[in-house]
Amino acid sequence: MTSGILDKAPTVEDVVREVSRLRSVVTEAVEEGVESAVKAIKQGRSAAEDAIHDARYTVKQKPLQAVAVVFAVGVLTGSLLGWMSTRRS
């Protein structure tokens, strides 16, 4: 048993109506995606700005500790790079 919709061939008007409906659905989905991406970018930017602010505050409050941390990170990075370059040889 077939449905009444399948019995008749679609008219040009039916096709145009369906294309218009699909266009609306796709347009809404794209707009929602763009809005979501913009919101995520704003949240990420805000989080980055907060992290930078916190880092600046910490450096101002504890400058010697900040220098020591940067020095330690530099030594560790240099050691790791040196170890990796000798290992490849």
Secondary structure, DSSP 8 states (H G I E B T S, - for coil): ---HHHHS---HHHHHHHHHHHHHHHHHHHHHHHHHHHHHHHHHHHHHHHHHHHHHHHHHH-HHHHHHHHHHHHHHHHHHHHHHHHHH-
